[in-house]
Amino acid sequence: MKKYIFYIASILLFVQCAQRGTPSGGLKDITPPKLVRAVPDTLSTNVSTKLKEINLYFDELVQLRDYSKNIIISPPVEPTPTFLPAGTASHKVQVKFNDTLRPNTTYTINFGKSIVDNNEGNPYSFFTYVFSTGKTIDSLTLSGEVKDMMSNEPLKDIVVALYEVGKNYSDSVVFKEKPYYIAKVDSANRYEFKYLKAGKFRLVAFEDKVPNVKIDLKQEKMAFASEIIDTQTTRVAATLALFTPEQGYRYQDGKQEGYGRINFYVMGNPEKMEVKPISHDLGELLQIHRAYSDTLQMYFNPEKANFKDKRTRLKFTLTHDAVTDSISTVLYDNSIKYNFKVYGGTDDMTPAKKLQIGADYPIDTFNTKFISVKKDSVALDFTVKKINYRKLQIDFPIQWESKYQVELLPGAITNWFGKENDTVAIDFGTKRERDYGNLELILQNKPDSPFWLKLFDSSSKEIYSIYTTDSKFDFKFLPPKKYHFQIWVDENKNKRYDTGNILENRQPEPVYIYPDPINVKAFWDVKETWVLPKKE
């Protein structure tokens, strides 16, 4: 009889599941599975700290999908529990604990969208199972919003965390340990903690790319609240702004980047960097490092170094900000031949632009006797100036609907190696004025400190960057497309943008993003007023 009953039940179950599908082209099943029973029951109290498993029973066959990414347990449980079913379907979801639980603690298990029905994958979204090993369920809440300082785009896979501030707390714990409470940002960039206990916590948000529920400074953005959160008095937290964290100094790599050129890469932003060869006499060196950048370019003359082997191991010491703490070994390939290229940037030339000439090796001198500029084969007067170590600017009047010929004969440019350019011919033409648009921007409530006004095109390519205190800007002859602005404020007036540092409880300098793209059309003048928030 028992076998007969089981057989009938199996048939009924099959029929019931078949009715949920759409084999005959019927209505698609859009109903998520339903929880019919939980053992222990959700919101149970006085649960044993030696609890071995939780069993959740559903009204249909379910699977666990991407559970390692979706399921969040607060506070974290170590070692990580086992979740079943794994790779199969079942009416039961199990959570198996591999160690004892904390006493007098409210636990929440948010399943995210991991529980789905076996037919159509409809999720039982954001089901949260709650239980307590104490006499009561903690009931405090905290909610808020997270944004990206550099983008208005919706966020994805952002973790919001609360770290308990106890007697021995320090902010370095956010890089070493898992948080006490964890939540995830939803599609509206909002988060909510429920079932919190009374206490003081450090509120932090971060990308969890690894994922290990710990902040990885090398690749994950983060945000933090400046003030410690007291869950008894705070229900809504200030908006958290994600930023790229400040990196501590660390040497990364040295790499040959062509004939006579080696680049040294570091993490962090040293104000000064210098290298010194210790294995070979390389003769005169040219070292180029922009303050607070992460790369140093070093040039030497391989002909004078007189390498005997095709490949030579070179050793260097690195000094940053007067501290010598790294030794770098670089394998130099002496078979790479010298090749000096000079090129001109002529994209969308207009009367508002100047022709720039770039070189792939540092420019030592230039000689205008070997440079000519013509418009429709008629010679023009021009001036030349060096704007950085690898770039010249040639200034001459540019008119609409015209053709220009610029020629650099050998001797026009002599590079740091003492070698001249080959003949370079640069031809370009200009379009009609009506093919471009103009954009005027007026700022209201501009920052009190100097700032960078940045203009980006629709591909997020930076078109202009201006360090200024002005409130009115004219952008002439822009190609027709959509643009957007950003303002980066230099609050400490050190002429570099400073990001945040939680160990110093220092927030990043403010960044403002223009809310909507600006559509610049051909032969149109666009005037925009940007009302910035008033400083409190």
N, C-alpha and C positions, 0 to 999 in steps of 0.2 A: 504493500500500500504506500509506503514512504517513497519508493521509487516512482510509483505512478503519480503521486502528488507532485513530486519534483519535476517530472516530465511535463505535466500540465502547466505548472508554474513557469517553466522555461519557455513553453510555447506562448503563453500569455505575455511574458516579458518580451519575447521576440516580436509579437504582434504590436505591443505597445511601442517599442522602439521603432518599428517599421513605420508606424503611423506618423512619427515625428519627421521622417525623411521625406524626400520628394522624388521617389523613383518613377512615379507616374506623371510627373510634371505638375503636381499640386502646389499649394502655397508653401513657400519656403518657411522652415522652422526658424523663428526669430526669438523664441522664448528661452531665456537662460535657465540653467538648472536651479532647483530650489533645495535649500537645506531642510531636511525633515527631522534630523536629530543630531545632537552632539553629546559626546561622552568624554570628559565631564561636560556638563551643560555650560554654554557660554554665560559669562558673568558669575561663574561659581566662585565662592570664597572658601577659605580654609583648605585649599587644595594642597596635597602633600608635596613637600619639596623633593620627594623621591618619585614624583610622577614619571611614568615610563612612556606613556603615549596618549595622544588625543585622537579620537576617531570622529570624523564628520561624515554623516550619511546623507546622500542626495537622492532625489526622485528619479534620476536617470543616470546612465553611464557617463562618467566625466573623466577628463584627463588633466594632468598638470602640465602646463605649457610655459617654458622659460621661467620656471619657478625660482631659479637662482637669482634672476634679475628682478622678479616681481615681489617676492615674499619678503616682508620686513618684520623682524621681531624686536620689540622694545620692552625692557632693555635687552641688549644682545645676549645670546646664549652661546657659551663655549663648552665643548666643541659644537659646531653647527649641527642642529638636529637633522635627522633623515626624513625626507618627504616622499610619500608614496600615494598613488601609483607612479612608477617611473617607466615611461615608454609604453604603457598599456592603459586600458580603460577599466574603471571600477565604479561601483556605487559608493565607495568609501575612500575618503582622503585621510591619510594618517600622518601625524607628526610624532616622530619617535625621538625622545630625548636620550642623550648619551652620558649625561651627568646630572647631579642634583641641581635644583633650582634655588634661587635666593629666598630666604625667609621674608615674610611680611612685604611682599612685592607684588604689584599689579603688572601682569604681562599682557601685551597686545601682540597679536599676529595678524598683520594685514597681508592678505593674499593677492592684492593688486588685481591683475587680470589673468592670473595663472590658472584658475579653475574654469574650464570650458567644457561644454557638452561634447559628446563623442561624435555627433552627426555634423553639425554646422559650425562648431567652434564658438558658439555664443558664450561670452564670458559671464561668470557670476562676479560682477565687478566690485573690487575694493571691499570684499567681505572682511570684517575684522572680528577675530575671535579674541575674547577677553576673559581672563581669569585671575585670581589672586591667591597667593599663598598665605595671605593674612586674613584678618577678620572683615575687611572692607575693600571695596573697589575704589581706587583713586579716581577723582572726578573732575580735576581741573583741566582747563583747555588753554591753548595758545594758537593764534593764527596770524598770518601775515602774507606778504608778497615778496617775490624775488624778481629782480630784473638784471639784465646784462648791461654794464656801463657803456659798452661799445655797440650795442645793437638794440633795435626795437622788436626783433624777431622773437617768436614764442620759444620758451626754453624746453630742453629735453634732457631727461635723465639727471635731474638735479636733486641732490639729497640735502635735506635740512636736518640739522642735528642739534641736540641739547647735551652739553657736557656738564655733569654735576660739579659744582664749585664747593669743594670741601676744604678741610683744614690744610691739606698738602697740595692743593690744586695749583697748577701753573699752565699758562697758555700753550706750552709745548705739547701738552697732552693731546691736542687736536691732531698732531702729526704722528702720534705713537699708539694711541688706543682708540677703540671703537666708542662711539658716543653712548650715553645712557638711553636717550630717546631718538628715534629716527622717523622722519616723514619724507614724502616725495612731493615735488611740485607738480600741480596738475596743468591742464592745457591752458588755463587762464593765468598761469604763473603764480598761483596761490598754493598755500600749504595750511594744514591744520593738525595740531597735536591734540589728542584726546586722552583721557584717563591718566593725567599727569599727577604726580605727588607734589606736595608743598615743598618748596626748596628754591635754591638759587642755582642758576645755570648760565653757561656761556652759549649763546645762540650763534650757530655757524651754518653756512650753506656752501656746497661745493659740487663740482662735477665728480662723478664716481666712475671714471673711465676704466679703471683697472679690472673689475670692481672689487674693492675690499673694505669699503665703508671707512676709509682713512684718506686724508688729504695727501696727494702726491704733488709736491711743489713743482716738479719738472714739467707736468703736463695738464694739471687741473686748475681751473679757475676757482676762486673762493670768495666768500663774503662773510662779514661778521658784524654783530651789533656791538657798538662801542660800550654800552652799559650792560652790566650783568642783569639777567632777567630773573625777577622774583615771581614765581608762578602764582603766588597768592594775591599779588596786586596787579599783574600784567595779563591782559587777555588778548590784546592786539599789539604786535611788535612793529617797530619801524621797518620800512622797506629795506631789504638787503640788496646791495648792489654788487654783482659779481665782477671781480677784477682778476687780472693775471698777477699772481703774487710776486713779490720781490725775491730774487734768488740770491742766496749766499754765494760767495766766490768759490768756484771750483774749476780747475783746468780740465778741458775736455779732450782736445786733440790738436795735433799739428799736421798739416797736409800740404804737399806741393800743389800749386795751382797754376803751373806753367813754367816757362823758362825763367829761371832766376827769381821765382816768387814762391814764398811759403806763407800760408795763413795759419795763425794760431787762434784757436777758438776756446772760449771760456764760458762758464755760466756766471751770472751776476753781472754787474755793471761797474767795473772799476773805473775810477777817474783817470788813472794813468796805468799804462802797461809798457813793459820793455822786455826784450829778449836779448840774450847774450850767448853766442856760440862758444862751446867749451871743448868740442872735439876737433874742430878744424878752424884754421884761419881763413875766413871768408872775405877778408878785405873790408872795403868800405860798405856800410849797410845803410839802407833807407828804411826807416820804420814809420808806419802810418797807423795811428790809433786815434779815433775820434773819442773824446772824453765820454765816459759812461757807456760806450758800446762794448759788444762782446767779441770783437774780432780785431786782431792786429795783423797788418800786412807787412811782411818783411821782404825787401828786395836786396839781392847781391848779384855780382857779376860772375857767372860760372867760369868765364874764360880766365879771370884772374885767380879763381879758386884752384884751378889746375887739378881737377879731379882725375885720378888715374883709372878708376873703375867705372863701368857703365852705371852702376848703382852704388850710392854711398850713404851710410848711416850717419846722420848729423845729430849731434846732441846740443841742447840749449837749456839755459836756465831762464825761468820766467819770473819777472818781478812785477807785482801789482801794488800800487799805492805804497811804495817803498818797502814792501815785504817780498822777499825772495823765498818761494815755497814750492816751486814745481820744476821738474826736469822733463823735457820733452825730447823724444827721439823721432826723427823724421827720415824716411827713406827717400832720398833724392835721386830721381831718374835723370841722368845726364844725357840720355839719348833724345830728350825732348828738345826740338830745335827752336831757335829764336824766330819769332814771327810778329812783326809790329803792324797792327791794324789801326787805321784811323777812319772814322765814320761820322756821318752827319745825321742829326735828327730833324727830319723835314715833314713830319706828319701834321696835316692841317695847319700849315703856315698861314699866318694872318699879319696885318700891320701891327698887331699888338704883341707879336712874338719876336724873339731874337734867335738867329741861327746858332745852334750849339754844336761844337765839334768835339767828339769824344775820342779817347785813345785807350788802348788796353794796357799801356804801361805809363808810369808817371811822366808828365811833361816837364822837361827842364827849361827849355827856352822855345820861343817862336820868333819867326822873322817874316814880317809883312811883305818884304820884297818878293817872296815866293808864293804870295797869296793874291788871287785876283777874284773880283766879284763883277758879274755882268748881268744886266737886265736886257733881254732880247738882243744879246751880243754887244750892248753898249756898256763900257766900263763905268763902274760906280765907285764913289769914295766910300771908305769903310774904316772902322776901328776894330781892334782886337784886344780882348782882355782875358786873363786867366781867372776862371771862377772857382776852380778847385784843382787838385793835383793831377787830374786826368781829363780836364774839360776846359775848352776855350769857348768864348762867345764872340761871334762876329756881328757887329752892329752896322746895319745899312738900311736905308728906307725901303720898306716893302709895300707894294701897292697891290690892289685887287686885279684879278684877271691878267696876271703877268707871269712871264717865265724867267727864271734866274739860273745862272750858271756860276758855281763857285769851284775854283780849282786851287789845290794845294800841291805845289811842285816839291820835289825833294829839297829839303832844307827849311821848309815851312815850319816843321816841328822837329825838335831834337829831344829825344827822351832821356831818361836818367842814365841809361847805358851809354849815352853819347852817340846814339845812332839816329839817322834821319828817316823820315817817312818816305814811302814810295808815292808816286803821283796819285792823287785822289781827286776825282771829279764828282761833284754833287750838283745834280740838276733837280729843280723842283718848280712847281707852278702854284699859283694861288687861285682860289675860286672867286665867286661873286660875293659881295658883301651881303646880299640878300639870302645867301645860303646859311647864314649864321644868325644866332639870337643873342640878346644882351640880358644880363641879370643884375639887378640892383638889390642889395640886402641892407636893411636897416635893423639894428639891434635896439631893443628897449630893455632896460634893467641890465645893461651889460655888466660883466664882472668888475669888481673893484681892482682886481689884480690883472696883470698882463695875461694874455691868453693866445692860444693858437686857433685861428679860424681855418678849418679844413673843408675843402670842397671835393666831393666824390662824384663820380659818374655812376650810371646804372649798374656797372659791373663791380662797383665798390673800389675802383681804381682812384687813388688820390690824384687830383688834378692840380690843386693849389694848397699850400700851407703857409699861412701868414702869422707871424708873431707880432701882436699889436695890442693897442688899447683903444682903437677907434670904434666907432659905432655905425659907420656907413661904408659900404664896399660896392665897387662896380666891377663886374666881370664882363669884359667885352668879347664879342665874337666867339661865342661858345658853339660848338657843333650841336645841332638839334638832338636832344635826348633828355632823359630824366637825370636830375642831380639831387644830392642831399648834402646837408652841412653837419659838421660837428664842431663843438667848441671844447677845447681842453684848457683848463684854467691852471695857470702857474702861480699858485697861492704863495709859495715861499720865494718866488721871483729868482729862482736859480737857473732859469732858461732851459730846464729839462722837466719832462713830466715825471712826477713821482707817484708810483703805485703804492698800495697799502702794505702794512706789515702788522699782523696780529700780535706778534711778540712785543712790539712797541705800542700796541693799541692805536696805531696810526691808520686812518682811513686814506684811500687814494684821493688824489686831487680831483675836483669835480669835473665831470664830462657831461655836456649837454648834446642831445641828438635832436635835430630838426624832425618834427613828428611825421611829415609827409614828403614824398618825393616832389620835386619842383620840375614841371614839364616846360622845358625851353624849346620853343618852336622857331623854325627858320623865319627870319625877317620880323621877329617879334621882340618887344621889350617887356621884360617881366620885372615887376617890383614886389618884393616880399618884405614883410615886417615880422621879425621874430621877437616875441615877447617872452623873455626869460623869467624864471621864477624870482621873486624878490628875495633877497638874502635876509634870513631871520636874524 
